[in-house]
Amino acid sequence: MTSAHQAAPETNAADAAGGHGIHVTLDKVLEDRGVTVSELSRRTGISRVNLTKLKNGRASGIIWTTLGAICKALDCRPGDLIAYTPESHRERGGGEGTA
């Protein structure tokens, strides 16, 4: 039986990035809130495996109900969990703080 709270099928990190510049920042949000993957799994009912895939950038997508459950459990917005780096910025090798 499958859960409504599943990450998309696993791919390698390069494929997951897909050249679109979108990445999940769940690791930072968890750290900022002092919450472990195990605790988030308990709060949401999402498996630790799927949360770890999201946290480590190994998921190729996210189901809306999963995103909503994570936001509710962490008292955050989707924009807190997802970041975008424009291609031109990535090509220059720019990181945070680079114009």
N, C-alpha and C positions, 0 to 999 in steps of 0.2 A: 504494500500500500504506500502511495506517495503522499507527502505532506504538501500543504499549500505554501509552506515556507521553505522553498528550496532555491538554491542558487542555480544559475544556468549551468550547463555541462562544463566540466573543467577543460581548460586549454592551457598551453604554456603561456608564460607572462607576455612574451612578444605578441602572440596571437591575441591575447586578451586586450592588450593596448590597442590593437587594430589600427594604429596610426591616427586615431580620432582624438587623442589627447585627454580622454576622460579617465580618471582613476578614482578609486574608492579610498577614503581617508578614515575608514573605520578604526584602524589601529590608533590614530591620533585621538579620536573621540573617546575611545575606550581608555586610553592612557590618561587623558585629561580628566575623566570622570572616575578614575580608579576602579574600573569595572573589568573583570576578566571575561574571556570568551565563554568560559563555563557558566558564569553568572548570567551573561546575556542570553545564553542558550536556555537557562532555567526560566528567565523572565519572559522569553518570547516563544518558546517551544520550537525554535529553529535548531537544527542539529549543530553540534560543535564543529563537525566536519564542514558543513556549508558556511558557517560563520567564519571559520578559519580560511576557507577559499576566498571569501570576500575580503577579509582582513589582509591577506597576503597577495591580493591582486591576481588571483588564479581563476576567478569567475568571469565568464564572458558577458554576463548580464545579471540583472536582478529583477525578480518578480515584484510588482507593486505592493502586494500584501506583505512581502518580506521587508521591503523598505519601510512601509508603514509601521510594522511591528517593531522594527529596530528603532525608528524615530520615537515611538510611544515609550518604549522601554528606557531609552536614553534621554528622553525629554529634549529632543533636538529636531532640526528641520532637515529635509533631504539635502539641502545645500551644505549642511555641516558634514555630510558623509560622502559627497561627491565633489570632485574638483576638476577643472578644465585648464589645460595648458595649451595655448594656441600653437599650431605647427611651427610658425615662424620663430616663436620663442624657444621651442624644443630644438630646432635646427641650429640655433646660435649657441645651444648648450646652456641656456640661461636657467638659473634656479631662482628660488625665492630671493627677492631683493634685487634682481637684475632687471633693468629697464629694457 
